[in-house]
Amino acid sequence: MSAETVSVTGWGRTAPSAARLVRPRSYAEARAAVRECGVRGAIPRGLGRAYGDAAQNAGGTVFDMTGLDRIRTIDADAGTVRCDAGVSLHRLMEVLLPLGWFVPVTPGTRQVTVGGAIGADIHGKNHHVSGSFSRHVTSLDLLTADGSVRTVTPGTPLFDATAGGMGLTGVILAATLRLLPVEASLMSVDTERAGDLDDLMARLTATDHRYRYSVAWIDLLARGAATGRAVLTRGDHAPLDALPARARRNPLTFRPSRLPAAPSLLPEGLLNRRTVGLFNEFWYRKAPRARAGELQTISAFFHPLDGVPHWNRIYGRGGFVQYQFAVRHGQEDALRRIVHRVSERRCPSFLAVLKRFGEADPGWLSFPLPGWTLALDIPAGLPGLGTFLDELDEEVAAADGRVYLAKDSRLRPDLLAAMYPRLADFRALRAELDPRGVFVSDLARRLNLQELS
């Protein structure tokens, strides 16, 4: 089992910290790593796609779980797969798609491990239909602070604390997932433009139920009558009879595209209001007013940025903040106010998406709630950004909403309890399960997730 001291950071590259990185390759090595992690504790880490500091542990230990990467069993009759926590969604797609199965939930990248997907309780474009990732987990094996491995099932307090618990209940070693049957590796996609935010929200509300997957790219630099203009992209897995003849010969082929590696760092200032404004204008104008039934590859529909290596470096050395919040149905005015504030603030964001969530998930720290979620990227060096986002946090909390912990790197701890009403239950279970504080992270320290008060 190798170990080295390295600088660890989230995908946003905003708050690196030094830690001892350990890469267990067996369950026995994982147990040994927990026993030997030291006084600063440890946190499991997957492929590093949490945007903030959730998978960092300054001065302590970080477990790189990608060494546990076996797909153990596939039950084609039951439509389930059992795999190690270090297996990526990309790997699952490579193996399962040719067999006619797809992962039940995928975020905007397939470079996420199964353990990370459960720990962050990730959601995708299908939350309004399918809920979050952990809804499709039938069991998981959890290595806890005392060195024991527990089989944890849905409907138990430990499962609900682990789903969305950001790795703070223990190390997920393996999980069994329910899968989605598909006939092809292509998507049937409808695209349309919305002229402003109210138009966008009305279209999503009226027609989202027709689609398994739904998302809207939103132009947050547009102002005036065009504030919140957007491009809606919605669809489902294409049926076999919708494919052209040549595609029906190998309907389940999965060949994601990949561009050449990007420079290690692109010039500072590449993303500014002018360049992002030009991009947003181009992206909105190039989209069709309405187009139905276009066939797209899975990678193009779900994971377009996965084809661009190190795309997070386009923000320069300062990195970027990925800010995502959710507000409930009935709080649409709060969403409108925030969109207008971001627009007036002229935040140069070209990766901004709006989605509708379905029913809330059972995880005590799971992010989705029934309503709306907006995610946007902002260069971290934008003057006054911290104060501005603090103000947005307060507005979100006042609207009974919340921010996404898997993307956070700067939320104030005093707002956390208002956003996550089961926080006290989470803290109490952690105190009982892990009284010595073996599992800890930079995020946990910053937000006092290990304290009861």
C-alpha positions in Angstrom: 0.0 0.0 0.0 1.7 3.2 -1.2 1.7 6.5 0.7 3.0 9.9 -0.2 2.5 13.5 0.9 0.8 15.5 -1.8 -1.2 18.7 -2.4 -4.8 17.8 -2.8 -7.5 20.1 -4.3 -11.1 19.9 -5.6 -12.0 20.3 -9.2 -12.5 24.0 -8.7 -8.8 24.3 -7.7 -9.5 27.0 -5.1 -8.3 25.6 -1.7 -5.5 23.1 -2.0 -4.2 21.4 1.2 -1.4 19.0 1.9 -2.2 15.5 3.0 -0.8 12.0 3.2 -2.3 10.1 0.2 -2.8 6.4 0.7 -4.1 4.0 -2.0 -5.5 0.8 -0.6 -5.9 -2.1 -3.1 -7.8 -4.5 -1.0 -10.3 -4.5 1.9 -7.6 -5.6 4.3 -5.4 -2.7 3.2 -8.3 -0.3 3.7 -8.8 -1.6 7.2 -5.1 -1.1 7.9 -5.2 2.4 6.5 -8.1 3.3 8.9 -6.1 2.0 11.9 -3.0 3.9 10.9 -4.5 7.2 9.7 -3.2 9.3 12.6 -4.5 12.0 14.8 -5.7 14.2 11.9 -8.0 11.5 10.7 -8.8 10.5 7.1 -11.3 11.0 4.3 -12.0 8.8 1.3 -11.5 10.3 -2.2 -12.5 9.0 -5.6 -11.6 10.7 -8.9 -11.5 14.3 -7.5 -14.6 15.7 -9.1 -16.0 17.3 -6.0 -15.6 21.0 -6.7 -14.7 22.1 -3.2 -12.9 20.7 -0.2 -15.0 17.7 0.6 -12.3 15.2 -0.3 -9.4 17.0 1.3 -7.9 16.7 4.8 -5.2 19.2 5.6 -2.4 17.6 7.6 -4.2 14.2 7.7 -4.7 11.3 5.5 -6.7 10.9 2.2 -7.7 7.5 1.0 -7.4 7.2 -2.8 -10.1 4.6 -3.4 -9.5 4.1 -7.1 -7.4 1.0 -6.4 -10.6 -0.8 -5.4 -12.0 -1.1 -8.9 -13.5 -4.5 -9.5 -16.9 -5.1 -11.0 -17.8 -8.2 -9.1 -21.1 -9.5 -10.4 -23.7 -8.5 -13.0 -27.2 -10.0 -12.6 -28.9 -9.6 -15.9 -32.2 -11.1 -14.7 -32.5 -8.7 -11.7 -30.8 -5.8 -13.5 -28.2 -5.2 -10.8 -24.4 -4.8 -10.6 -22.2 -5.3 -7.6 -18.9 -3.5 -7.7 -16.1 -1.9 -5.6 -16.5 1.7 -4.6 -13.5 2.8 -6.8 -15.2 1.7 -10.0 -16.0 4.8 -12.1 -19.3 5.4 -13.9 -17.3 5.5 -17.1 -16.1 1.9 -16.5 -19.7 0.8 -15.7 -20.9 2.2 -19.0 -18.1 0.5 -20.9 -19.1 -2.9 -19.4 -22.8 -2.5 -19.0 -23.9 -0.7 -22.2 -23.0 -3.6 -24.5 -25.2 -5.8 -22.3 -28.2 -3.4 -22.6 -27.9 -1.7 -19.2 -27.2 1.9 -18.2 -26.4 3.5 -14.9 -29.5 4.8 -13.1 -28.2 8.3 -12.5 -25.3 10.2 -14.0 -24.1 13.8 -13.3 -22.4 16.0 -15.9 -19.3 13.8 -15.8 -18.8 10.0 -15.9 -15.5 10.4 -14.2 -17.0 9.8 -10.8 -16.6 6.7 -8.6 -19.5 4.7 -7.2 -18.4 5.5 -3.7 -18.2 9.2 -4.6 -21.6 9.0 -6.2 -23.1 7.7 -3.0 -21.1 9.9 -0.7 -22.3 13.0 -2.6 -25.7 11.4 -3.4 -25.3 12.8 -6.9 -28.2 13.7 -9.1 -28.6 14.1 -12.9 -30.9 15.4 -15.5 -33.5 12.7 -14.5 -34.0 13.6 -10.9 -37.6 14.7 -11.5 -38.2 11.1 -12.6 -35.6 8.9 -10.9 -34.4 10.7 -7.8 -30.7 10.7 -6.8 -28.1 8.0 -7.1 -28.6 6.4 -3.7 -32.3 5.6 -4.5 -30.9 2.9 -6.8 -28.5 1.4 -4.2 -29.8 -1.8 -2.7 -26.9 -2.3 -0.3 -23.4 -1.1 0.5 -20.5 -2.3 2.5 -19.2 0.4 4.9 -15.9 0.3 6.7 -16.5 2.2 9.9 -14.1 3.9 12.4 -13.8 0.8 14.6 -12.5 -1.2 11.7 -15.6 -3.3 11.2 -17.4 -3.7 7.8 -21.1 -3.3 8.0 -23.6 -4.2 5.3 -25.9 -1.1 5.1 -29.3 -1.2 3.4 -31.9 1.6 2.5 -34.3 2.7 5.2 -31.8 2.5 8.0 -30.3 5.6 9.8 -26.8 4.6 8.8 -27.7 4.4 5.1 -29.5 7.8 5.3 -26.4 9.4 7.0 -24.1 7.8 4.4 -26.1 8.8 1.3 -24.9 12.4 0.9 -22.8 12.2 4.0 -19.6 13.2 2.1 -17.6 10.2 3.3 -17.9 11.2 7.0 -19.6 8.0 8.2 -16.8 5.7 6.9 -15.3 4.2 3.8 -17.7 2.7 1.2 -16.0 -0.4 0.0 -18.6 -1.9 -2.4 -22.2 -1.4 -3.5 -25.0 -3.1 -5.4 -26.9 -0.9 -7.8 -30.2 -1.3 -9.8 -29.7 -0.6 -13.5 -31.8 0.9 -16.3 -32.5 -1.3 -19.4 -31.8 0.4 -22.7 -32.0 -0.6 -26.4 -29.3 1.6 -27.8 -26.3 3.8 -26.8 -27.9 6.8 -28.5 -30.2 9.4 -27.1 -33.3 10.9 -28.8 -33.1 14.6 -28.0 -35.5 17.6 -28.3 -34.0 21.1 -28.2 -35.7 24.4 -28.0 -35.0 28.0 -27.0 -36.7 30.0 -24.3 -36.7 33.8 -24.6 -36.5 34.6 -20.8 -36.6 33.1 -17.4 -40.4 33.0 -17.1 -40.7 31.4 -20.5 -38.1 28.8 -19.5 -39.8 28.0 -16.2 -43.2 27.7 -17.8 -41.9 25.3 -20.5 -40.2 23.1 -17.9 -43.2 23.0 -15.6 -45.6 22.2 -18.4 -43.7 19.5 -20.3 -40.9 18.0 -18.1 -43.1 15.0 -17.3 -42.8 13.9 -20.9 -39.0 13.4 -20.7 -36.7 11.1 -18.6 -33.9 13.7 -18.9 -34.3 17.5 -18.8 -31.9 20.4 -18.4 -31.6 24.0 -19.5 -28.5 26.0 -20.2 -29.2 29.5 -19.1 -27.5 32.8 -20.2 -26.7 34.6 -16.9 -25.2 37.6 -18.7 -28.4 38.4 -20.6 -30.2 41.4 -19.1 -33.4 43.3 -19.6 -36.2 41.5 -21.4 -33.8 38.6 -22.2 -32.8 37.9 -18.6 -32.7 34.2 -18.1 -32.9 33.2 -21.8 -32.0 29.6 -22.2 -31.7 26.5 -24.4 -33.6 23.5 -23.2 -32.2 20.0 -24.0 -34.4 17.1 -23.1 -34.7 13.5 -24.2 -34.6 9.8 -23.5 -32.7 6.7 -24.5 -33.5 6.0 -28.2 -35.5 2.9 -29.0 -34.1 0.5 -31.5 -36.6 1.3 -34.2 -35.6 5.0 -34.1 -32.0 4.2 -35.2 -30.9 4.4 -38.8 -30.1 1.0 -40.4 -26.4 1.3 -40.0 -26.6 2.0 -36.3 -28.9 -1.0 -35.7 -26.1 -3.4 -36.5 -24.3 -2.4 -33.3 -26.8 -0.4 -31.4 -25.1 -0.6 -28.0 -21.6 0.6 -29.0 -20.1 3.1 -26.6 -17.2 5.2 -28.0 -16.9 8.5 -26.1 -14.9 11.1 -28.0 -11.9 12.8 -26.5 -10.0 15.9 -27.6 -6.2 16.3 -27.4 -4.9 17.3 -24.0 -5.3 21.0 -23.2 -2.3 23.1 -22.2 -1.4 22.8 -18.5 -2.6 26.3 -17.9 -4.5 28.6 -20.3 -3.8 32.4 -20.1 -5.1 34.3 -17.1 -8.2 36.4 -18.0 -9.3 34.1 -20.8 -12.7 34.0 -19.2 -14.1 37.5 -18.7 -17.4 39.2 -19.3 -16.6 40.0 -22.9 -15.4 36.5 -23.9 -18.2 34.7 -22.0 -20.7 37.2 -23.4 -19.6 36.3 -26.9 -19.8 32.6 -26.2 -23.3 32.9 -24.6 -24.6 34.9 -27.6 -23.2 32.3 -30.0 -24.5 29.3 -28.0 -28.0 30.8 -27.7 -28.2 31.8 -31.4 -26.8 28.5 -32.8 -29.5 26.5 -30.9 -32.6 25.7 -33.0 -35.8 27.4 -32.0 -37.3 23.9 -31.9 -35.9 20.5 -33.0 -37.2 17.1 -32.1 -35.8 13.6 -32.2 -32.2 14.4 -32.9 -29.9 11.4 -32.2 -27.0 12.1 -30.0 -24.3 10.0 -28.4 -24.4 9.4 -24.6 -21.2 11.3 -24.1 -22.5 14.3 -26.1 -25.8 14.4 -24.3 -24.6 13.7 -20.7 -20.9 14.5 -20.6 -19.7 17.0 -23.2 -16.9 18.3 -21.1 -15.4 14.9 -20.4 -14.0 15.0 -23.9 -11.9 18.1 -22.9 -9.0 17.0 -20.6 -8.4 19.3 -17.7 -11.1 21.7 -18.8 -11.1 23.1 -15.2 -7.9 24.9 -16.1 -9.5 27.4 -18.4 -10.1 29.5 -15.3 -6.4 30.0 -14.8 -4.4 29.7 -11.6 -7.1 31.2 -9.4 -9.6 28.4 -10.1 -13.3 28.7 -10.0 -16.3 28.4 -7.7 -19.1 26.2 -8.7 -22.2 27.6 -6.9 -25.3 25.4 -6.9 -28.4 26.0 -4.8 -32.0 24.6 -4.7 -35.3 26.2 -3.7 -38.6 24.5 -3.3 -41.7 24.8 -5.4 -43.5 28.0 -4.3 -40.2 29.9 -3.9 -39.9 30.8 -7.6 -39.6 34.5 -6.7 -36.4 33.7 -4.8 -35.0 32.0 -7.9 -36.0 35.0 -10.1 -34.4 37.4 -7.7 -31.1 35.5 -7.7 -31.0 35.1 -11.4 -31.6 38.9 -11.8 -28.9 39.6 -9.2 -26.4 37.4 -10.9 -27.2 39.0 -14.2 -26.9 42.5 -12.9 -23.6 41.6 -11.2 -22.4 40.5 -14.6 -20.9 37.2 -13.3 -19.0 35.7 -16.3 -20.6 32.2 -16.2 -20.8 30.0 -19.3 -21.6 26.8 -17.5 -24.9 27.7 -15.9 -27.8 25.1 -15.9 -31.3 25.1 -14.5 -33.2 21.9 -13.7 -36.3 20.8 -11.8 -36.0 18.4 -8.9 -38.5 15.7 -8.0 -39.3 14.4 -4.5 -36.6 14.9 -1.8 -34.2 12.0 -1.2 -34.0 10.3 2.2 -30.3 11.1 2.8 -30.0 13.5 5.8 -27.5 15.6 3.9 -28.7 14.9 0.4 -29.0 18.0 -1.7 -32.1 17.7 -3.9 -35.5 18.9 -2.7 -38.7 19.3 -4.7 -38.3 22.4 -6.7 -35.6 24.1 -8.8 -31.8 24.0 -8.8 -29.4 26.4 -10.5 -25.7 25.7 -10.9 -23.2 28.2 -12.2 -19.4 28.5 -12.4 -17.7 31.8 -11.5 -14.0 32.6 -11.7 -12.7 32.6 -8.1 -10.8 35.9 -8.6 -13.9 38.0 -9.4 -13.7 41.1 -7.1 -16.2 41.0 -4.2 -17.3 37.4 -5.0 -17.2 36.1 -1.4 -19.5 38.9 -0.1 -21.8 38.4 -3.1 -22.2 34.7 -2.6 -22.7 35.1 1.1 -25.7 37.3 0.3 -27.0 34.7 -2.1 -26.6 32.0 0.6 -28.7 34.1 3.0 -31.4 34.5 0.3 -31.4 30.8 -0.4 -31.6 29.9 3.3 -34.5 32.4 3.8 -36.3 30.7 1.0 -36.0 27.3 2.8 -33.4 26.3 0.2 -29.9 24.9 0.4 -26.5 24.8 -1.4 -24.8 21.6 -2.6 -22.1 20.4 -0.3 -20.3 18.5 -3.0 -19.7 21.8 -4.9 -19.2 24.1 -1.9 -15.9 25.6 -0.7 -17.0 28.7 1.2 -20.4 28.4 2.9 -20.7 29.9 6.4 -21.4 27.2 9.0 -24.1 29.3 10.7 -26.4 28.8 7.7 -26.0 25.0 7.5 -28.7 24.0 10.0 -31.3 26.1 8.2 -30.5 24.5 4.9 -30.2 20.9 6.2 -32.8 20.2 9.0 -31.5 16.7 9.7 -28.1 18.1 10.5 -28.5 17.4 14.2 -29.3 13.8 13.5 -26.3 13.5 11.3 -24.0 14.9 14.0 -25.5 12.7 16.6 -25.0 9.5 14.6 -21.4 10.5 13.8 -20.7 11.1 17.5 -21.9 7.6 18.3 -20.4 5.9 15.3 -17.0 7.7 15.3 -16.4 9.2 18.7 -12.7 9.8 18.0 -13.4 11.7 14.8 -11.4 9.3 12.6 -13.3 10.4 9.5 -12.9 14.1 8.9 -12.3 16.5 6.0 -11.5 20.2 5.3 -15.2 20.6 4.6 -16.2 18.9 7.8 -13.9 21.2 9.9 -15.1 24.3 8.0 -18.8 23.6 8.5 -18.4 22.0 12.0 -20.0 18.8 10.7 -18.4 16.8 13.5 -19.9 18.9 16.3 -23.2 18.4 18.1 -23.8 22.1 18.6 
